[in-house]
Amino acid sequence: MLMPMQWGRAAEVAPRVIELAGQHGLLCFDSQAKVVHVPSITSHAQRRPPRHSIRATES
């Protein structure tokens, strides 16, 4: 699923999108920052936001 947002509201909207993705056990990729937010194993069951992030690197 893509979640487009206005650049001026990204700081407000992105954390909530990441939180919602984590609540549903979904990965969330920030294409601007090149970061994948990975929900913790227990986040889906306990309704917590993701705790892990992976930063993409260019080779």
Secondary structure, DSSP 8 states (H G I E B T S, - for coil): ------GGGHHHHHHHHHHHHHHTT--EEETTTTEEEE--TTHHHHT----EEEE----
